[in-house]
């Protein structure tokens, strides 16, 4: 089961739009920073294939400027 965490940077004044898009994705926990222009996203999927699909859906969300993988592991 792949579990990954990302730091997301968003376009100026696009935070709410990005959060709304992220809320539509299954298998995600969204943690907006209170004092910085970033969002921490933790994903958990059943397979590497589902993880890959989730990642590509993430990249399609409007307002996303940059995504950095912070940590990832598989619980096989």
CHARMM internal coordinates of N, CA and C (Angstrom, degrees):
IC EDIT
DIST 1 N 1 CA 1.4385
DIST 1 CA 1 C 1.5272
ANGL 1 N 1 CA 1 C 108.82
DIST 1 C 2 N 1.3325
ANGL 1 CA 1 C 2 N 118.23
DIHE 1 N 1 CA 1 C 2 N 106.48
DIST 2 N 2 CA 1.4644
ANGL 1 C 2 N 2 CA 120.48
DIHE 1 CA 1 C 2 N 2 CA 178.98
DIST 2 CA 2 C 1.5341
ANGL 2 N 2 CA 2 C 112.31
DIHE 1 C 2 N 2 CA 2 C -68.77
DIST 2 C 3 N 1.3101
ANGL 2 CA 2 C 3 N 115.99
DIHE 2 N 2 CA 2 C 3 N 130.58
DIST 3 N 3 CA 1.4655
ANGL 2 C 3 N 3 CA 123.13
DIHE 2 CA 2 C 3 N 3 CA 173.91
DIST 3 CA 3 C 1.5231
ANGL 3 N 3 CA 3 C 106.21
DIHE 2 C 3 N 3 CA 3 C -125.76
DIST 3 C 4 N 1.3283
ANGL 3 CA 3 C 4 N 115.43
DIHE 3 N 3 CA 3 C 4 N 124.97
DIST 4 N 4 CA 1.4691
ANGL 3 C 4 N 4 CA 119.77
DIHE 3 CA 3 C 4 N 4 CA -177.05
DIST 4 CA 4 C 1.5134
ANGL 4 N 4 CA 4 C 110.29
DIHE 3 C 4 N 4 CA 4 C -135.06
DIST 4 C 5 N 1.3226
ANGL 4 CA 4 C 5 N 115.66
DIHE 4 N 4 CA 4 C 5 N 152.89
DIST 5 N 5 CA 1.4590
ANGL 4 C 5 N 5 CA 120.44
DIHE 4 CA 4 C 5 N 5 CA 173.68
DIST 5 CA 5 C 1.5165
ANGL 5 N 5 CA 5 C 108.92
DIHE 4 C 5 N 5 CA 5 C -126.64
DIST 5 C 6 N 1.3156
ANGL 5 CA 5 C 6 N 114.16
DIHE 5 N 5 CA 5 C 6 N 141.53
DIST 6 N 6 CA 1.4594
ANGL 5 C 6 N 6 CA 122.48
DIHE 5 CA 5 C 6 N 6 CA -176.68
DIST 6 CA 6 C 1.5269
ANGL 6 N 6 CA 6 C 109.76
DIHE 5 C 6 N 6 CA 6 C -129.15
DIST 6 C 7 N 1.3149
ANGL 6 CA 6 C 7 N 115.90
DIHE 6 N 6 CA 6 C 7 N 152.60
DIST 7 N 7 CA 1.4555
ANGL 6 C 7 N 7 CA 122.11
DIHE 6 CA 6 C 7 N 7 CA 166.97
DIST 7 CA 7 C 1.5238
ANGL 7 N 7 CA 7 C 105.71
DIHE 6 C 7 N 7 CA 7 C -108.19
DIST 7 C 8 N 1.3350
ANGL 7 CA 7 C 8 N 115.55
DIHE 7 N 7 CA 7 C 8 N 123.54
DIST 8 N 8 CA 1.4603
ANGL 7 C 8 N 8 CA 121.50
DIHE 7 CA 7 C 8 N 8 CA -178.65
DIST 8 CA 8 C 1.5167
ANGL 8 N 8 CA 8 C 109.86
DIHE 7 C 8 N 8 CA 8 C -107.79
DIST 8 C 9 N 1.3030
ANGL 8 CA 8 C 9 N 116.12
DIHE 8 N 8 CA 8 C 9 N 131.56
DIST 9 N 9 CA 1.4678
ANGL 8 C 9 N 9 CA 122.78
DIHE 8 CA 8 C 9 N 9 CA 173.01
DIST 9 CA 9 C 1.5219
ANGL 9 N 9 CA 9 C 106.23
DIHE 8 C 9 N 9 CA 9 C -106.60
DIST 9 C 10 N 1.3015
ANGL 9 CA 9 C 10 N 116.08
DIHE 9 N 9 CA 9 C 10 N 137.00
DIST 10 N 10 CA 1.4600
ANGL 9 C 10 N 10 CA 119.15
DIHE 9 CA 9 C 10 N 10 CA -176.60
DIST 10 CA 10 C 1.5190
ANGL 10 N 10 CA 10 C 110.74
DIHE 9 C 10 N 10 CA 10 C -117.65
DIST 10 C 11 N 1.3315
ANGL 10 CA 10 C 11 N 113.71
DIHE 10 N 10 CA 10 C 11 N 159.57
DIST 11 N 11 CA 1.4575
ANGL 10 C 11 N 11 CA 120.09
DIHE 10 CA 10 C 11 N 11 CA 178.18
DIST 11 CA 11 C 1.5250
ANGL 11 N 11 CA 11 C 108.95
DIHE 10 C 11 N 11 CA 11 C -66.51
DIST 11 C 12 N 1.3035
ANGL 11 CA 11 C 12 N 115.84
DIHE 11 N 11 CA 11 C 12 N 150.97
DIST 12 N 12 CA 1.4569
ANGL 11 C 12 N 12 CA 121.27
DIHE 11 CA 11 C 12 N 12 CA -178.44
DIST 12 CA 12 C 1.5264
ANGL 12 N 12 CA 12 C 110.55
DIHE 11 C 12 N 12 CA 12 C -52.67
DIST 12 C 13 N 1.3045
ANGL 12 CA 12 C 13 N 115.97
DIHE 12 N 12 CA 12 C 13 N 131.55
DIST 13 N 13 CA 1.4747
ANGL 12 C 13 N 13 CA 125.87
DIHE 12 CA 12 C 13 N 13 CA -179.93
DIST 13 CA 13 C 1.5305
ANGL 13 N 13 CA 13 C 113.55
DIHE 12 C 13 N 13 CA 13 C 60.97
DIST 13 C 14 N 1.3309
ANGL 13 CA 13 C 14 N 118.48
DIHE 13 N 13 CA 13 C 14 N 25.39
DIST 14 N 14 CA 1.4683
ANGL 13 C 14 N 14 CA 122.07
DIHE 13 CA 13 C 14 N 14 CA 178.82
DIST 14 CA 14 C 1.5301
ANGL 14 N 14 CA 14 C 111.82
DIHE 13 C 14 N 14 CA 14 C -115.00
DIST 14 C 15 N 1.3211
ANGL 14 CA 14 C 15 N 117.35
DIHE 14 N 14 CA 14 C 15 N 13.05
DIST 15 N 15 CA 1.4609
ANGL 14 C 15 N 15 CA 120.49
DIHE 14 CA 14 C 15 N 15 CA -176.23
DIST 15 CA 15 C 1.5235
ANGL 15 N 15 CA 15 C 112.08
DIHE 14 C 15 N 15 CA 15 C -58.86
DIST 15 C 16 N 1.3243
ANGL 15 CA 15 C 16 N 117.61
DIHE 15 N 15 CA 15 C 16 N -51.24
DIST 16 N 16 CA 1.4610
ANGL 15 C 16 N 16 CA 121.00
DIHE 15 CA 15 C 16 N 16 CA -176.54
DIST 16 CA 16 C 1.5204
ANGL 16 N 16 CA 16 C 111.37
DIHE 15 C 16 N 16 CA 16 C -63.89
DIST 16 C 17 N 1.3164
ANGL 16 CA 16 C 17 N 117.20
DIHE 16 N 16 CA 16 C 17 N -39.55
DIST 17 N 17 CA 1.4611
ANGL 16 C 17 N 17 CA 121.26
DIHE 16 CA 16 C 17 N 17 CA 177.81
DIST 17 CA 17 C 1.5330
ANGL 17 N 17 CA 17 C 110.49
DIHE 16 C 17 N 17 CA 17 C -62.11
DIST 17 C 18 N 1.3207
ANGL 17 CA 17 C 18 N 116.69
DIHE 17 N 17 CA 17 C 18 N -42.44
DIST 18 N 18 CA 1.4592
ANGL 17 C 18 N 18 CA 121.02
DIHE 17 CA 17 C 18 N 18 CA 179.31
DIST 18 CA 18 C 1.5323
ANGL 18 N 18 CA 18 C 110.83
DIHE 17 C 18 N 18 CA 18 C -66.45
DIST 18 C 19 N 1.3236
ANGL 18 CA 18 C 19 N 117.84
DIHE 18 N 18 CA 18 C 19 N -43.86
DIST 19 N 19 CA 1.4663
ANGL 18 C 19 N 19 CA 121.32
DIHE 18 CA 18 C 19 N 19 CA 179.46
DIST 19 CA 19 C 1.5262
ANGL 19 N 19 CA 19 C 110.12
DIHE 18 C 19 N 19 CA 19 C -60.89
DIST 19 C 20 N 1.3226
ANGL 19 CA 19 C 20 N 118.00
DIHE 19 N 19 CA 19 C 20 N -42.82
DIST 20 N 20 CA 1.4723
ANGL 19 C 20 N 20 CA 121.19
DIHE 19 CA 19 C 20 N 20 CA 178.73
DIST 20 CA 20 C 1.5228
ANGL 20 N 20 CA 20 C 110.99
DIHE 19 C 20 N 20 CA 20 C -61.76
DIST 20 C 21 N 1.3194
ANGL 20 CA 20 C 21 N 117.22
DIHE 20 N 20 CA 20 C 21 N -40.27
DIST 21 N 21 CA 1.4539
ANGL 20 C 21 N 21 CA 121.11
DIHE 20 CA 20 C 21 N 21 CA 177.38
DIST 21 CA 21 C 1.5229
ANGL 21 N 21 CA 21 C 111.90
DIHE 20 C 21 N 21 CA 21 C -66.08
DIST 21 C 22 N 1.3183
ANGL 21 CA 21 C 22 N 117.06
DIHE 21 N 21 CA 21 C 22 N -40.19
DIST 22 N 22 CA 1.4663
ANGL 21 C 22 N 22 CA 121.69
DIHE 21 CA 21 C 22 N 22 CA 179.27
DIST 22 CA 22 C 1.5243
ANGL 22 N 22 CA 22 C 111.43
DIHE 21 C 22 N 22 CA 22 C -66.56
DIST 22 C 23 N 1.3304
ANGL 22 CA 22 C 23 N 117.16
DIHE 22 N 22 CA 22 C 23 N -35.00
DIST 23 N 23 CA 1.4597
ANGL 22 C 23 N 23 CA 120.98
DIHE 22 CA 22 C 23 N 23 CA -179.19
DIST 23 CA 23 C 1.5233
ANGL 23 N 23 CA 23 C 112.12
DIHE 22 C 23 N 23 CA 23 C -64.97
DIST 23 C 24 N 1.3046
ANGL 23 CA 23 C 24 N 118.12
DIHE 23 N 23 CA 23 C 24 N -19.90
DIST 24 N 24 CA 1.4641
ANGL 23 C 24 N 24 CA 122.26
DIHE 23 CA 23 C 24 N 24 CA 179.17
DIST 24 CA 24 C 1.5273
ANGL 24 N 24 CA 24 C 111.99
DIHE 23 C 24 N 24 CA 24 C -79.74
DIST 24 C 25 N 1.3301
ANGL 24 CA 24 C 25 N 117.65
DIHE 24 N 24 CA 24 C 25 N -15.77
DIST 25 N 25 CA 1.4582
ANGL 24 C 25 N 25 CA 121.69
DIHE 24 CA 24 C 25 N 25 CA -178.57
DIST 25 CA 25 C 1.5248
ANGL 25 N 25 CA 25 C 110.57
DIHE 24 C 25 N 25 CA 25 C -85.69
DIST 25 C 26 N 1.3276
ANGL 25 CA 25 C 26 N 116.20
DIHE 25 N 25 CA 25 C 26 N 134.64
DIST 26 N 26 CA 1.4582
ANGL 25 C 26 N 26 CA 120.33
DIHE 25 CA 25 C 26 N 26 CA 176.53
DIST 26 CA 26 C 1.5193
ANGL 26 N 26 CA 26 C 109.67
DIHE 25 C 26 N 26 CA 26 C -84.67
DIST 26 C 27 N 1.3310
ANGL 26 CA 26 C 27 N 115.42
DIHE 26 N 26 CA 26 C 27 N 148.52
DIST 27 N 27 CA 1.4580
ANGL 26 C 27 N 27 CA 120.11
DIHE 26 CA 26 C 27 N 27 CA 177.04
DIST 27 CA 27 C 1.5075
ANGL 27 N 27 CA 27 C 113.78
DIHE 26 C 27 N 27 CA 27 C 84.12
DIST 27 C 28 N 1.3458
ANGL 27 CA 27 C 28 N 117.02
DIHE 27 N 27 CA 27 C 28 N 21.29
DIST 28 N 28 CA 1.4663
ANGL 27 C 28 N 28 CA 120.96
DIHE 27 CA 27 C 28 N 28 CA -176.97
DIST 28 CA 28 C 1.5210
ANGL 28 N 28 CA 28 C 111.54
DIHE 27 C 28 N 28 CA 28 C -125.58
DIST 28 C 29 N 1.3250
ANGL 28 CA 28 C 29 N 115.45
DIHE 28 N 28 CA 28 C 29 N 142.39
DIST 29 N 29 CA 1.4521
ANGL 28 C 29 N 29 CA 121.59
DIHE 28 CA 28 C 29 N 29 CA 168.90
DIST 29 CA 29 C 1.5254
ANGL 29 N 29 CA 29 C 106.81
DIHE 28 C 29 N 29 CA 29 C -116.70
DIST 29 C 30 N 1.3203
ANGL 29 CA 29 C 30 N 115.85
DIHE 29 N 29 CA 29 C 30 N 126.42
DIST 30 N 30 CA 1.4633
ANGL 29 C 30 N 30 CA 122.53
DIHE 29 CA 29 C 30 N 30 CA -174.69
DIST 30 CA 30 C 1.5226
ANGL 30 N 30 CA 30 C 108.65
DIHE 29 C 30 N 30 CA 30 C -105.72
DIST 30 C 31 N 1.3432
ANGL 30 CA 30 C 31 N 115.94
DIHE 30 N 30 CA 30 C 31 N 128.10
DIST 31 N 31 CA 1.4591
ANGL 30 C 31 N 31 CA 120.88
DIHE 30 CA 30 C 31 N 31 CA -179.65
DIST 31 CA 31 C 1.5295
ANGL 31 N 31 CA 31 C 108.44
DIHE 30 C 31 N 31 CA 31 C -129.90
DIST 31 C 32 N 1.3480
ANGL 31 CA 31 C 32 N 117.72
DIHE 31 N 31 CA 31 C 32 N 91.94
DIST 32 N 32 CA 1.4681
ANGL 31 C 32 N 32 CA 119.58
DIHE 31 CA 31 C 32 N 32 CA 177.90
DIST 32 CA 32 C 1.5304
ANGL 32 N 32 CA 32 C 110.96
DIHE 31 C 32 N 32 CA 32 C -71.02
DIST 32 C 33 N 1.3045
ANGL 32 CA 32 C 33 N 116.37
DIHE 32 N 32 CA 32 C 33 N 136.55
DIST 33 N 33 CA 1.4673
ANGL 32 C 33 N 33 CA 120.84
DIHE 32 CA 32 C 33 N 33 CA 176.51
DIST 33 CA 33 C 1.5256
ANGL 33 N 33 CA 33 C 109.07
DIHE 32 C 33 N 33 CA 33 C -71.34
DIST 33 C 34 N 1.3181
ANGL 33 CA 33 C 34 N 115.81
DIHE 33 N 33 CA 33 C 34 N 145.67
DIST 34 N 34 CA 1.4633
ANGL 33 C 34 N 34 CA 120.82
DIHE 33 CA 33 C 34 N 34 CA -179.59
DIST 34 CA 34 C 1.5323
ANGL 34 N 34 CA 34 C 112.35
DIHE 33 C 34 N 34 CA 34 C -84.55
DIST 34 C 35 N 1.3288
ANGL 34 CA 34 C 35 N 117.12
DIHE 34 N 34 CA 34 C 35 N -28.70
DIST 35 N 35 CA 1.4622
ANGL 34 C 35 N 35 CA 119.14
DIHE 34 CA 34 C 35 N 35 CA -173.03
DIST 35 CA 35 C 1.5292
ANGL 35 N 35 CA 35 C 113.74
DIHE 34 C 35 N 35 CA 35 C -126.26
DIST 35 C 36 N 1.3232
ANGL 35 CA 35 C 36 N 118.50
DIHE 35 N 35 CA 35 C 36 N 11.77
DIST 36 N 36 CA 1.4585
ANGL 35 C 36 N 36 CA 121.72
DIHE 35 CA 35 C 36 N 36 CA 177.49
DIST 36 CA 36 C 1.5216
ANGL 36 N 36 CA 36 C 108.77
DIHE 35 C 36 N 36 CA 36 C -139.61
DIST 36 C 37 N 1.2966
ANGL 36 CA 36 C 37 N 117.19
DIHE 36 N 36 CA 36 C 37 N 159.55
DIST 37 N 37 CA 1.4629
ANGL 36 C 37 N 37 CA 122.16
DIHE 36 CA 36 C 37 N 37 CA -178.44
DIST 37 CA 37 C 1.5269
ANGL 37 N 37 CA 37 C 111.18
DIHE 36 C 37 N 37 CA 37 C -88.03
DIST 37 C 38 N 1.3315
ANGL 37 CA 37 C 38 N 115.67
DIHE 37 N 37 CA 37 C 38 N 57.24
DIST 38 N 38 CA 1.4616
ANGL 37 C 38 N 38 CA 120.80
DIHE 37 CA 37 C 38 N 38 CA 178.40
DIST 38 CA 38 C 1.5322
ANGL 38 N 38 CA 38 C 109.33
DIHE 37 C 38 N 38 CA 38 C -139.21
DIST 38 C 39 N 1.3173
ANGL 38 CA 38 C 39 N 114.65
DIHE 38 N 38 CA 38 C 39 N 162.53
DIST 39 N 39 CA 1.4539
ANGL 38 C 39 N 39 CA 122.57
DIHE 38 CA 38 C 39 N 39 CA 173.24
DIST 39 CA 39 C 1.5234
ANGL 39 N 39 CA 39 C 106.70
DIHE 38 C 39 N 39 CA 39 C -130.23
DIST 39 C 40 N 1.3091
ANGL 39 CA 39 C 40 N 116.80
DIHE 39 N 39 CA 39 C 40 N 134.77
DIST 40 N 40 CA 1.4576
ANGL 39 C 40 N 40 CA 121.39
DIHE 39 CA 39 C 40 N 40 CA 173.41
DIST 40 CA 40 C 1.5270
ANGL 40 N 40 CA 40 C 106.69
DIHE 39 C 40 N 40 CA 40 C -95.53
DIST 40 C 41 N 1.3217
ANGL 40 CA 40 C 41 N 115.42
DIHE 40 N 40 CA 40 C 41 N 132.48
DIST 41 N 41 CA 1.4593
ANGL 40 C 41 N 41 CA 121.41
DIHE 40 CA 40 C 41 N 41 CA -179.53
DIST 41 CA 41 C 1.5265
ANGL 41 N 41 CA 41 C 108.29
DIHE 40 C 41 N 41 CA 41 C -124.94
DIST 41 C 42 N 1.3316
ANGL 41 CA 41 C 42 N 116.24
DIHE 41 N 41 CA 41 C 42 N 126.48
DIST 42 N 42 CA 1.4605
ANGL 41 C 42 N 42 CA 121.82
DIHE 41 CA 41 C 42 N 42 CA 176.04
DIST 42 CA 42 C 1.5219
ANGL 42 N 42 CA 42 C 107.32
DIHE 41 C 42 N 42 CA 42 C -112.61
DIST 42 C 43 N 1.3270
ANGL 42 CA 42 C 43 N 116.17
DIHE 42 N 42 CA 42 C 43 N 127.48
DIST 43 N 43 CA 1.4675
ANGL 42 C 43 N 43 CA 120.53
DIHE 42 CA 42 C 43 N 43 CA -179.16
DIST 43 CA 43 C 1.5170
ANGL 43 N 43 CA 43 C 109.89
DIHE 42 C 43 N 43 CA 43 C -117.14
DIST 43 C 44 N 1.3282
ANGL 43 CA 43 C 44 N 114.99
DIHE 43 N 43 CA 43 C 44 N 147.82
DIST 44 N 44 CA 1.4616
ANGL 43 C 44 N 44 CA 121.28
DIHE 43 CA 43 C 44 N 44 CA 176.63
DIST 44 CA 44 C 1.5210
ANGL 44 N 44 CA 44 C 107.46
DIHE 43 C 44 N 44 CA 44 C -142.17
DIST 44 C 45 N 1.3279
ANGL 44 CA 44 C 45 N 116.72
DIHE 44 N 44 CA 44 C 45 N 121.16
DIST 45 N 45 CA 1.4572
ANGL 44 C 45 N 45 CA 122.25
DIHE 44 CA 44 C 45 N 45 CA -179.56
DIST 45 CA 45 C 1.5208
ANGL 45 N 45 CA 45 C 109.80
DIHE 44 C 45 N 45 CA 45 C -129.34
DIST 45 C 46 N 1.3203
ANGL 45 CA 45 C 46 N 115.80
DIHE 45 N 45 CA 45 C 46 N 164.19
DIST 46 N 46 CA 1.4642
ANGL 45 C 46 N 46 CA 121.45
DIHE 45 CA 45 C 46 N 46 CA -177.84
DIST 46 CA 46 C 1.5287
ANGL 46 N 46 CA 46 C 112.96
DIHE 45 C 46 N 46 CA 46 C -77.83
DIST 46 C 47 N 1.3401
ANGL 46 CA 46 C 47 N 116.73
DIHE 46 N 46 CA 46 C 47 N -33.61
DIST 47 N 47 CA 1.4646
ANGL 46 C 47 N 47 CA 120.41
DIHE 46 CA 46 C 47 N 47 CA -176.27
DIST 47 CA 47 C 1.5151
ANGL 47 N 47 CA 47 C 110.47
DIHE 46 C 47 N 47 CA 47 C -137.57
DIST 47 C 48 N 1.3182
ANGL 47 CA 47 C 48 N 115.37
DIHE 47 N 47 CA 47 C 48 N 164.46
DIST 48 N 48 CA 1.4683
ANGL 47 C 48 N 48 CA 120.69
DIHE 47 CA 47 C 48 N 48 CA 176.89
DIST 48 CA 48 C 1.5305
ANGL 48 N 48 CA 48 C 110.44
DIHE 47 C 48 N 48 CA 48 C -64.54
DIST 48 C 49 N 1.3246
ANGL 48 CA 48 C 49 N 117.04
DIHE 48 N 48 CA 48 C 49 N -34.46
DIST 49 N 49 CA 1.4699
ANGL 48 C 49 N 49 CA 121.14
DIHE 48 CA 48 C 49 N 49 CA 178.34
DIST 49 CA 49 C 1.5348
ANGL 49 N 49 CA 49 C 111.02
DIHE 48 C 49 N 49 CA 49 C -63.62
DIST 49 C 50 N 1.3350
ANGL 49 CA 49 C 50 N 117.14
DIHE 49 N 49 CA 49 C 50 N -44.96
DIST 50 N 50 CA 1.4670
ANGL 49 C 50 N 50 CA 120.31
DIHE 49 CA 49 C 50 N 50 CA 177.26
DIST 50 CA 50 C 1.5266
ANGL 50 N 50 CA 50 C 111.21
DIHE 49 C 50 N 50 CA 50 C -65.46
DIST 50 C 51 N 1.3229
ANGL 50 CA 50 C 51 N 116.54
DIHE 50 N 50 CA 50 C 51 N -36.28
DIST 51 N 51 CA 1.4561
ANGL 50 C 51 N 51 CA 120.73
DIHE 50 CA 50 C 51 N 51 CA 176.80
DIST 51 CA 51 C 1.5312
ANGL 51 N 51 CA 51 C 110.67
DIHE 50 C 51 N 51 CA 51 C -61.89
DIST 51 C 52 N 1.3057
ANGL 51 CA 51 C 52 N 116.31
DIHE 51 N 51 CA 51 C 52 N -43.58
DIST 52 N 52 CA 1.4655
ANGL 51 C 52 N 52 CA 121.30
DIHE 51 CA 51 C 52 N 52 CA 179.27
DIST 52 CA 52 C 1.5339
ANGL 52 N 52 CA 52 C 110.75
DIHE 51 C 52 N 52 CA 52 C -62.93
DIST 52 C 53 N 1.3284
ANGL 52 CA 52 C 53 N 117.15
DIHE 52 N 52 CA 52 C 53 N -42.51
DIST 53 N 53 CA 1.4700
ANGL 52 C 53 N 53 CA 120.90
DIHE 52 CA 52 C 53 N 53 CA 178.32
DIST 53 CA 53 C 1.5290
ANGL 53 N 53 CA 53 C 110.66
DIHE 52 C 53 N 53 CA 53 C -63.75
DIST 53 C 54 N 1.3227
ANGL 53 CA 53 C 54 N 116.41
DIHE 53 N 53 CA 53 C 54 N -42.42
DIST 54 N 54 CA 1.4589
ANGL 53 C 54 N 54 CA 120.98
DIHE 53 CA 53 C 54 N 54 CA 178.75
DIST 54 CA 54 C 1.5258
ANGL 54 N 54 CA 54 C 110.64
DIHE 53 C 54 N 54 CA 54 C -61.74
DIST 54 C 55 N 1.3183
ANGL 54 CA 54 C 55 N 116.62
DIHE 54 N 54 CA 54 C 55 N -43.26
DIST 55 N 55 CA 1.4590
ANGL 54 C 55 N 55 CA 121.06
DIHE 54 CA 54 C 55 N 55 CA 179.58
DIST 55 CA 55 C 1.5294
ANGL 55 N 55 CA 55 C 110.93
DIHE 54 C 55 N 55 CA 55 C -60.44
DIST 55 C 56 N 1.3137
ANGL 55 CA 55 C 56 N 117.53
DIHE 55 N 55 CA 55 C 56 N -42.85
DIST 56 N 56 CA 1.4645
ANGL 55 C 56 N 56 CA 120.18
DIHE 55 CA 55 C 56 N 56 CA -179.68
DIST 56 CA 56 C 1.5317
ANGL 56 N 56 CA 56 C 111.81
DIHE 55 C 56 N 56 CA 56 C -69.36
DIST 56 C 57 N 1.3258
ANGL 56 CA 56 C 57 N 117.82
DIHE 56 N 56 CA 56 C 57 N -33.41
DIST 57 N 57 CA 1.4651
ANGL 56 C 57 N 57 CA 120.78
DIHE 56 CA 56 C 57 N 57 CA 173.86
DIST 57 CA 57 C 1.5225
ANGL 57 N 57 CA 57 C 109.77
DIHE 56 C 57 N 57 CA 57 C -65.39
DIST 57 C 58 N 1.3129
ANGL 57 CA 57 C 58 N 116.42
DIHE 57 N 57 CA 57 C 58 N -39.42
DIST 58 N 58 CA 1.4568
ANGL 57 C 58 N 58 CA 122.04
DIHE 57 CA 57 C 58 N 58 CA 178.08
DIST 58 CA 58 C 1.5289
ANGL 58 N 58 CA 58 C 110.73
DIHE 57 C 58 N 58 CA 58 C -58.29
DIST 58 C 59 N 1.3107
ANGL 58 CA 58 C 59 N 116.54
DIHE 58 N 58 CA 58 C 59 N -44.83
DIST 59 N 59 CA 1.4674
ANGL 58 C 59 N 59 CA 120.57
DIHE 58 CA 58 C 59 N 59 CA -178.25
DIST 59 CA 59 C 1.5216
ANGL 59 N 59 CA 59 C 113.31
DIHE 58 C 59 N 59 CA 59 C -65.76
DIST 59 C 60 N 1.3334
ANGL 59 CA 59 C 60 N 118.05
DIHE 59 N 59 CA 59 C 60 N -19.60
DIST 60 N 60 CA 1.4635
ANGL 59 C 60 N 60 CA 122.23
DIHE 59 CA 59 C 60 N 60 CA -178.68
DIST 60 CA 60 C 1.5286
ANGL 60 N 60 CA 60 C 113.30
DIHE 59 C 60 N 60 CA 60 C -86.44
DIST 60 C 61 N 1.3231
ANGL 60 CA 60 C 61 N 118.31
DIHE 60 N 60 CA 60 C 61 N -9.04
DIST 61 N 61 CA 1.4595
ANGL 60 C 61 N 61 CA 121.09
DIHE 60 CA 60 C 61 N 61 CA -175.55
DIST 61 CA 61 C 1.5250
ANGL 61 N 61 CA 61 C 109.95
DIHE 60 C 61 N 61 CA 61 C -72.77
DIST 61 C 62 N 1.3199
ANGL 61 CA 61 C 62 N 114.82
DIHE 61 N 61 CA 61 C 62 N 132.35
DIST 62 N 62 CA 1.4663
ANGL 61 C 62 N 62 CA 120.87
DIHE 61 CA 61 C 62 N 62 CA -179.78
DIST 62 CA 62 C 1.5166
ANGL 62 N 62 CA 62 C 110.18
DIHE 61 C 62 N 62 CA 62 C -69.08
DIST 62 C 63 N 1.3088
ANGL 62 CA 62 C 63 N 115.03
DIHE 62 N 62 CA 62 C 63 N 141.96
DIST 63 N 63 CA 1.4568
ANGL 62 C 63 N 63 CA 121.89
DIHE 62 CA 62 C 63 N 63 CA 178.18
DIST 63 CA 63 C 1.5174
ANGL 63 N 63 CA 63 C 113.51
DIHE 62 C 63 N 63 CA 63 C 99.29
DIST 63 C 64 N 1.3319
ANGL 63 CA 63 C 64 N 117.09
DIHE 63 N 63 CA 63 C 64 N -14.58
DIST 64 N 64 CA 1.4618
ANGL 63 C 64 N 64 CA 120.61
DIHE 63 CA 63 C 64 N 64 CA -179.76
DIST 64 CA 64 C 1.5253
ANGL 64 N 64 CA 64 C 109.74
DIHE 63 C 64 N 64 CA 64 C -76.68
DIST 64 C 65 N 1.3157
ANGL 64 CA 64 C 65 N 116.16
DIHE 64 N 64 CA 64 C 65 N 124.42
DIST 65 N 65 CA 1.4607
ANGL 64 C 65 N 65 CA 121.69
DIHE 64 CA 64 C 65 N 65 CA -179.47
DIST 65 CA 65 C 1.5300
ANGL 65 N 65 CA 65 C 111.58
DIHE 64 C 65 N 65 CA 65 C -97.35
DIST 65 C 66 N 1.3332
ANGL 65 CA 65 C 66 N 116.33
DIHE 65 N 65 CA 65 C 66 N -43.36
DIST 66 N 66 CA 1.4638
ANGL 65 C 66 N 66 CA 120.92
DIHE 65 CA 65 C 66 N 66 CA -176.21
DIST 66 CA 66 C 1.5275
ANGL 66 N 66 CA 66 C 109.03
DIHE 65 C 66 N 66 CA 66 C -155.64
DIST 66 C 67 N 1.3253
ANGL 66 CA 66 C 67 N 116.40
DIHE 66 N 66 CA 66 C 67 N 143.18
DIST 67 N 67 CA 1.4657
ANGL 66 C 67 N 67 CA 121.23
DIHE 66 CA 66 C 67 N 67 CA 177.07
DIST 67 CA 67 C 1.5254
ANGL 67 N 67 CA 67 C 108.70
DIHE 66 C 67 N 67 CA 67 C -128.52
DIST 67 C 68 N 1.3306
ANGL 67 CA 67 C 68 N 115.75
DIHE 67 N 67 CA 67 C 68 N 133.55
DIST 68 N 68 CA 1.4667
ANGL 67 C 68 N 68 CA 121.74
DIHE 67 CA 67 C 68 N 68 CA 178.45
DIST 68 CA 68 C 1.5262
ANGL 68 N 68 CA 68 C 109.29
DIHE 67 C 68 N 68 CA 68 C -124.73
DIST 68 C 69 N 1.3271
ANGL 68 CA 68 C 69 N 115.99
DIHE 68 N 68 CA 68 C 69 N 125.24
DIST 69 N 69 CA 1.4553
ANGL 68 C 69 N 69 CA 120.51
DIHE 68 CA 68 C 69 N 69 CA 173.50
DIST 69 CA 69 C 1.5250
ANGL 69 N 69 CA 69 C 107.98
DIHE 68 C 69 N 69 CA 69 C -73.72
DIST 69 C 70 N 1.3132
ANGL 69 CA 69 C 70 N 116.50
DIHE 69 N 69 CA 69 C 70 N 124.21
DIST 70 N 70 CA 1.4505
ANGL 69 C 70 N 70 CA 121.20
DIHE 69 CA 69 C 70 N 70 CA -177.97
DIST 70 CA 70 C 1.5270
ANGL 70 N 70 CA 70 C 110.17
DIHE 69 C 70 N 70 CA 70 C -97.28
DIST 70 C 71 N 1.3153
ANGL 70 CA 70 C 71 N 116.08
DIHE 70 N 70 CA 70 C 71 N -41.28
DIST 71 N 71 CA 1.4505
ANGL 70 C 71 N 71 CA 120.87
DIHE 70 CA 70 C 71 N 71 CA -175.78
DIST 71 CA 71 C 1.5097
ANGL 71 N 71 CA 71 C 109.11
DIHE 70 C 71 N 71 CA 71 C -157.51
DIST 71 C 72 N 1.3226
ANGL 71 CA 71 C 72 N 115.94
DIHE 71 N 71 CA 71 C 72 N 146.35
DIST 72 N 72 CA 1.4455
ANGL 71 C 72 N 72 CA 119.60
DIHE 71 CA 71 C 72 N 72 CA 176.32
DIST 72 CA 72 C 1.5149
ANGL 72 N 72 CA 72 C 110.65
DIHE 71 C 72 N 72 CA 72 C -157.78
DIST 72 C 73 N 1.3324
ANGL 72 CA 72 C 73 N 115.05
DIHE 72 N 72 CA 72 C 73 N 141.80
DIST 73 N 73 CA 1.4642
ANGL 72 C 73 N 73 CA 119.15
DIHE 72 CA 72 C 73 N 73 CA 174.69
DIST 73 CA 73 C 1.5107
ANGL 73 N 73 CA 73 C 109.21
DIHE 72 C 73 N 73 CA 73 C -152.64
DIST 73 C 74 N 1.3125
ANGL 73 CA 73 C 74 N 115.60
DIHE 73 N 73 CA 73 C 74 N 163.92
DIST 74 N 74 CA 1.4522
ANGL 73 C 74 N 74 CA 122.92
DIHE 73 CA 73 C 74 N 74 CA -179.10
DIST 74 CA 74 C 1.5142
ANGL 74 N 74 CA 74 C 107.48
DIHE 73 C 74 N 74 CA 74 C -120.47
DIST 74 C 75 N 1.3199
ANGL 74 CA 74 C 75 N 116.73
DIHE 74 N 74 CA 74 C 75 N 132.23
DIST 75 N 75 CA 1.4602
ANGL 74 C 75 N 75 CA 120.74
DIHE 74 CA 74 C 75 N 75 CA -176.07
DIST 75 CA 75 C 1.5196
ANGL 75 N 75 CA 75 C 113.59
DIHE 74 C 75 N 75 CA 75 C -92.86
DIST 75 C 76 N 1.3230
ANGL 75 CA 75 C 76 N 118.66
DIHE 75 N 75 CA 75 C 76 N 28.76
DIST 76 N 76 CA 1.4708
ANGL 75 C 76 N 76 CA 121.94
DIHE 75 CA 75 C 76 N 76 CA 179.33
DIST 76 CA 76 C 1.4993
ANGL 76 N 76 CA 76 C 111.88
DIHE 75 C 76 N 76 CA 76 C -60.64
END
COOR INIT
IC SEED 1 N 1 CA 1 C
IC BUILD
